[in-house]
């Protein structure tokens, strides 16, 4: 079955989004709206970006430590970091 759809209640759960391009931003905003605590990692991110308000934004390259305490990780980057998540 191509493109399986799942539904998970992530309210209050720590979620990681790696990459804050258009797809990563969309995913991060939606997860936050759904009640998740979102940690977003992208070396090109700006912490004072209003579009990212309410997120734990880390303007740095992905490191395995970013996964600590995370229930779900989303790789939204075409870079090699996406293959490591």
ZAMI-557984 format. One record per residue: residue in three letters; chain; x, y, z of N, C-alpha, C in turn. Coordinates in steps of 0.2 Angstrom, whole numbers, plus 5000, padded with zeros to 4 digits. Layout:
// residues N
+------+-------+------+------+------+-------+-------+-------+------+------+------+
: resn : chain : n.xx : n.yy : n.zz : ca.xx : ca.yy : ca.zz : c.xx : c.yy : c.zz :
+------+-------+------+------+------+-------+-------+-------+------+------+------+
:  ALA :     A :    X :    Y :    Z :     X :     Y :     Z :    X :    Y :    Z :
...
+------+-------+------+------+------+-------+-------+-------+------+------+------+
This chain:
// residues 85
+------+-------+------+------+------+-------+-------+-------+------+------+------+
: resn : chain : n.xx : n.yy : n.zz : ca.xx : ca.yy : ca.zz : c.xx : c.yy : c.zz :
+------+-------+------+------+------+-------+-------+-------+------+------+------+
:  UNK :     A : 5004 : 4994 : 5000 :  5000 :  5000 :  5000 : 5004 : 5006 : 5000 :
:  UNK :     A : 5005 : 5010 : 4995 :  5009 :  5016 :  4994 : 5006 : 5021 : 4999 :
:  UNK :     A : 5011 : 5025 : 5002 :  5009 :  5031 :  5006 : 5004 : 5029 : 5012 :
:  UNK :     A : 5006 : 5025 : 5017 :  5002 :  5023 :  5022 : 5001 : 5029 : 5027 :
:  UNK :     A : 4995 : 5030 : 5029 :  4993 :  5036 :  5034 : 4992 : 5033 : 5041 :
:  UNK :     A : 4996 : 5036 : 5046 :  4995 :  5034 :  5053 : 4993 : 5040 : 5057 :
:  UNK :     A : 4989 : 5039 : 5062 :  4987 :  5044 :  5067 : 4990 : 5043 : 5074 :
:  UNK :     A : 4993 : 5047 : 5076 :  4996 :  5046 :  5083 : 4995 : 5053 : 5087 :
:  UNK :     A : 4993 : 5052 : 5093 :  4992 :  5057 :  5098 : 4999 : 5059 : 5100 :
:  UNK :     A : 5001 : 5065 : 5098 :  5008 :  5067 :  5101 : 5007 : 5073 : 5106 :
:  UNK :     A : 5002 : 5074 : 5108 :  5001 :  5080 :  5113 : 5006 : 5079 : 5119 :
:  UNK :     A : 5009 : 5084 : 5120 :  5014 :  5084 :  5125 : 5021 : 5080 : 5124 :
:  UNK :     A : 5021 : 5077 : 5118 :  5027 :  5073 :  5116 : 5032 : 5077 : 5113 :
:  UNK :     A : 5039 : 5075 : 5114 :  5044 :  5079 :  5111 : 5045 : 5076 : 5104 :
:  UNK :     A : 5045 : 5080 : 5099 :  5046 :  5078 :  5092 : 5052 : 5082 : 5089 :
:  UNK :     A : 5055 : 5079 : 5085 :  5061 :  5082 :  5081 : 5060 : 5083 : 5074 :
:  UNK :     A : 5061 : 5089 : 5071 :  5060 :  5090 :  5064 : 5067 : 5093 : 5062 :
:  UNK :     A : 5070 : 5089 : 5057 :  5077 :  5091 :  5055 : 5076 : 5094 : 5048 :
:  UNK :     A : 5078 : 5100 : 5047 :  5077 :  5104 :  5041 : 5071 : 5108 : 5041 :
:  UNK :     A : 5072 : 5115 : 5040 :  5066 :  5120 :  5041 : 5065 : 5123 : 5034 :
:  UNK :     A : 5066 : 5119 : 5029 :  5063 :  5122 :  5022 : 5056 : 5122 : 5022 :
:  UNK :     A : 5053 : 5123 : 5016 :  5045 :  5123 :  5016 : 5042 : 5117 : 5019 :
:  UNK :     A : 5045 : 5111 : 5018 :  5041 :  5105 :  5020 : 5042 : 5104 : 5028 :
:  UNK :     A : 5049 : 5105 : 5030 :  5050 :  5105 :  5037 : 5046 : 5110 : 5041 :
:  UNK :     A : 5045 : 5116 : 5039 :  5041 :  5121 :  5042 : 5034 : 5119 : 5043 :
:  UNK :     A : 5031 : 5117 : 5037 :  5024 :  5115 :  5037 : 5023 : 5109 : 5042 :
:  UNK :     A : 5028 : 5104 : 5042 :  5027 :  5099 :  5047 : 5028 : 5101 : 5054 :
:  UNK :     A : 5033 : 5105 : 5055 :  5034 :  5108 :  5062 : 5028 : 5112 : 5065 :
:  UNK :     A : 5025 : 5116 : 5060 :  5019 :  5120 :  5062 : 5013 : 5116 : 5064 :
:  UNK :     A : 5012 : 5111 : 5060 :  5006 :  5106 :  5061 : 5007 : 5102 : 5067 :
:  UNK :     A : 5013 : 5100 : 5068 :  5014 :  5096 :  5074 : 5013 : 5100 : 5081 :
:  UNK :     A : 5015 : 5106 : 5080 :  5014 :  5111 :  5086 : 5007 : 5112 : 5087 :
:  UNK :     A : 5003 : 5114 : 5082 :  4996 :  5115 :  5082 : 4992 : 5109 : 5085 :
:  UNK :     A : 4995 : 5103 : 5084 :  4992 :  5097 :  5086 : 4994 : 5095 : 5094 :
:  UNK :     A : 4998 : 5100 : 5097 :  5000 :  5099 :  5104 : 5007 : 5096 : 5105 :
:  UNK :     A : 5011 : 5094 : 5100 :  5018 :  5092 :  5101 : 5022 : 5097 : 5103 :
:  UNK :     A : 5027 : 5095 : 5107 :  5033 :  5100 :  5109 : 5038 : 5099 : 5103 :
:  UNK :     A : 5039 : 5104 : 5099 :  5043 :  5103 :  5093 : 5050 : 5106 : 5094 :
:  UNK :     A : 5055 : 5101 : 5093 :  5062 :  5104 :  5092 : 5064 : 5103 : 5085 :
:  UNK :     A : 5066 : 5109 : 5082 :  5068 :  5109 :  5075 : 5075 : 5111 : 5075 :
:  UNK :     A : 5079 : 5108 : 5070 :  5086 :  5108 :  5069 : 5087 : 5110 : 5062 :
:  UNK :     A : 5091 : 5116 : 5061 :  5093 :  5117 :  5054 : 5098 : 5123 : 5055 :
:  UNK :     A : 5104 : 5122 : 5052 :  5110 :  5127 :  5053 : 5108 : 5133 : 5050 :
:  UNK :     A : 5103 : 5134 : 5045 :  5101 :  5140 :  5042 : 5095 : 5144 : 5046 :
:  UNK :     A : 5093 : 5141 : 5051 :  5087 :  5144 :  5054 : 5089 : 5150 : 5058 :
:  UNK :     A : 5084 : 5154 : 5059 :  5084 :  5160 :  5063 : 5080 : 5159 : 5069 :
:  UNK :     A : 5083 : 5160 : 5075 :  5079 :  5159 :  5081 : 5073 : 5164 : 5082 :
:  UNK :     A : 5074 : 5170 : 5079 :  5069 :  5175 :  5079 : 5064 : 5175 : 5074 :
:  UNK :     A : 5064 : 5170 : 5070 :  5059 :  5169 :  5064 : 5052 : 5169 : 5067 :
:  UNK :     A : 5048 : 5173 : 5066 :  5041 :  5173 :  5069 : 5037 : 5167 : 5066 :
:  UNK :     A : 5038 : 5164 : 5061 :  5035 :  5158 :  5058 : 5036 : 5152 : 5062 :
:  UNK :     A : 5042 : 5153 : 5066 :  5044 :  5147 :  5070 : 5043 : 5148 : 5078 :
:  UNK :     A : 5039 : 5153 : 5079 :  5037 :  5154 :  5086 : 5034 : 5148 : 5090 :
:  UNK :     A : 5036 : 5147 : 5096 :  5033 :  5141 :  5099 : 5037 : 5135 : 5098 :
:  UNK :     A : 5042 : 5135 : 5094 :  5046 :  5129 :  5093 : 5053 : 5130 : 5096 :
:  UNK :     A : 5056 : 5125 : 5098 :  5063 :  5125 :  5101 : 5068 : 5124 : 5095 :
:  UNK :     A : 5070 : 5130 : 5092 :  5074 :  5130 :  5086 : 5081 : 5130 : 5088 :
:  UNK :     A : 5085 : 5126 : 5085 :  5092 :  5125 :  5086 : 5095 : 5126 : 5079 :
:  UNK :     A : 5099 : 5132 : 5078 :  5102 :  5134 :  5072 : 5109 : 5131 : 5072 :
:  UNK :     A : 5109 : 5124 : 5071 :  5115 :  5120 :  5071 : 5114 : 5114 : 5066 :
:  UNK :     A : 5119 : 5111 : 5064 :  5118 :  5104 :  5061 : 5116 : 5099 : 5065 :
:  UNK :     A : 5112 : 5094 : 5062 :  5110 :  5089 :  5066 : 5115 : 5085 : 5069 :
:  UNK :     A : 5114 : 5083 : 5076 :  5118 :  5078 :  5079 : 5114 : 5073 : 5083 :
:  UNK :     A : 5117 : 5067 : 5083 :  5113 :  5062 :  5086 : 5110 : 5063 : 5093 :
:  UNK :     A : 5113 : 5068 : 5097 :  5110 :  5070 :  5103 : 5103 : 5074 : 5103 :
:  UNK :     A : 5102 : 5076 : 5097 :  5095 :  5080 :  5096 : 5090 : 5075 : 5097 :
:  UNK :     A : 5091 : 5068 : 5096 :  5086 :  5063 :  5097 : 5084 : 5061 : 5104 :
:  UNK :     A : 5088 : 5064 : 5109 :  5087 :  5062 :  5116 : 5080 : 5064 : 5118 :
:  UNK :     A : 5076 : 5060 : 5120 :  5069 :  5061 :  5123 : 5064 : 5062 : 5118 :
:  UNK :     A : 5066 : 5061 : 5111 :  5061 :  5062 :  5106 : 5057 : 5055 : 5105 :
:  UNK :     A : 5050 : 5056 : 5104 :  5046 :  5051 :  5102 : 5045 : 5050 : 5095 :
:  UNK :     A : 5046 : 5055 : 5091 :  5045 :  5055 :  5083 : 5051 : 5059 : 5080 :
:  UNK :     A : 5054 : 5057 : 5075 :  5059 :  5061 :  5072 : 5057 : 5062 : 5064 :
:  UNK :     A : 5057 : 5068 : 5061 :  5055 :  5069 :  5054 : 5061 : 5072 : 5051 :
:  UNK :     A : 5064 : 5068 : 5046 :  5069 :  5071 :  5042 : 5066 : 5075 : 5036 :
:  UNK :     A : 5066 : 5081 : 5036 :  5064 :  5085 :  5030 : 5069 : 5089 : 5027 :
:  UNK :     A : 5074 : 5085 : 5025 :  5080 :  5088 :  5022 : 5083 : 5084 : 5016 :
:  UNK :     A : 5085 : 5086 : 5011 :  5088 :  5082 :  5006 : 5096 : 5081 : 5007 :
:  UNK :     A : 5098 : 5084 : 5013 :  5105 :  5084 :  5014 : 5107 : 5077 : 5018 :
:  UNK :     A : 5113 : 5076 : 5019 :  5115 :  5069 :  5022 : 5113 : 5069 : 5029 :
:  UNK :     A : 5111 : 5074 : 5032 :  5108 :  5074 :  5039 : 5102 : 5070 : 5039 :
:  UNK :     A : 5098 : 5070 : 5033 :  5092 :  5067 :  5033 : 5092 : 5059 : 5033 :
:  UNK :     A : 5098 : 5057 : 5030 :  5099 :  5049 :  5030 : 5102 : 5047 : 5037 :
:  UNK :     A : 5104 : 5052 : 5041 :  5106 :  5049 :  5048 : 5101 : 5050 : 5053 :
:  UNK :     A : 5095 : 5053 : 5052 :  5090 :  5053 :  5057 : 5086 : 5047 : 5058 :
+------+-------+------+------+------+-------+-------+-------+------+------+------+
